[in-house]
Amino acid sequence: EVQLVESGGDLVQPGRSLRLSCAASGFTFDDYAMHWVRQAPGKGLEWVSGISWNSGRIAYADSVKGRFTISRDNAKNSLYLQMNSLRPEDTALYHCGKGPGITFIDYWGQGTLVTVSS
Amino acid sequence: DIVLTQSPVTLSVSPGERATLSCRASQSISTTLAWYLQKPGQAPRLLIYAASTRAIGIPARFSGSGSGTEFTLTISSLQSEDFAVYYCQQYNNRSTFGQGTKVEIK
C-alpha cells in the first residue's frame, strides 16, 4: 500500500525557517518525481514545488522561489522542503505527492500544517 | 504563469443527473491537464490525466475531454460520493491549479 506521511509542520513566527519531511513507502521511491502542494485554510490547491526522480530537474512556484528548497534522499525514501523567510501567507496544509515526472500527482499524503504568525 | 479558470464556481446537481465542469487555460497547454476530486478533510484524488485518461480505479462515469485551452470533466450520472470539490491542474509549464468547482446536492 502506498503511503506518504508528512511531518514537521508547526507554528512559527514570520521570517523564521521550517523544514518539512515526507516519508514514502509502498512503492519504488526513486521511480517517481515528487511534489509539494499547499492549501490555505478554506482555500484551493497551490502547487509549490516538484523534483524529478534523480533531482536532475527541480521547479518552484514564483510565490516561493528563492525562499523554499526542495530535496530528496532516495536512500531514505524521503522528500524534504526547506522553508526560509516564512510569511503569514505561507500558512497552509502542505501535502506531498508522487507522480510520473513533474506532471500530475497520482497519490497524495494527508498533509502537515504550517502556521506563520507572530 | 499559466492561469486556469474553472466554471462554474458552484454546480448544484441532483443525484443521477449529469454534471459538466469546465477549465480554461490562459494559453495553450496541449493535453497536459489533470482533474482531481477533494472531499472535506481528505487529500485530493487523481481522476483524469492527459486531459482524457482515467486514473487507475476511477469509474467510467468520469470522462475528460479537450485540448489547447478548453477542457471539460463530465460525470455522467452523479452518485452520492461524487459531491465534492473538483480541481483542474496544468503541467505544461511548471504547474498550476484552477480555483475549484464545488459540486453540491440540488
Boltz contact constraints between the chains, C-beta under 6 A:
constraints:
  - contact:
      token1: [A, 44]
      token2: [B, 99]
      max_distance: 6.0
  - contact:
      token1: [A, 44]
      token2: [B, 100]
      max_distance: 6.0
  - contact:
      token1: [A, 45]
      token2: [B, 87]
      max_distance: 6.0
  - contact:
      token1: [A, 45]
      token2: [B, 97]
      max_distance: 6.0
  - contact:
      token1: [A, 47]
      token2: [B, 95]
      max_distance: 6.0
  - contact:
      token1: [A, 59]
      token2: [B, 94]
      max_distance: 6.0
  - contact:
      token1: [A, 103]
      token2: [B, 91]
      max_distance: 6.0
  - contact:
      token1: [A, 104]
      token2: [B, 34]
      max_distance: 6.0
  - contact:
      token1: [A, 104]
      token2: [B, 49]
      max_distance: 6.0
  - contact:
      token1: [A, 104]
      token2: [B, 91]
      max_distance: 6.0
  - contact:
      token1: [A, 106]
      token2: [B, 46]
      max_distance: 6.0
  - contact:
      token1: [A, 108]
      token2: [B, 43]
      max_distance: 6.0
  - contact:
      token1: [A, 108]
      token2: [B, 44]
      max_distance: 6.0
  - contact:
      token1: [A, 110]
      token2: [B, 43]
      max_distance: 6.0
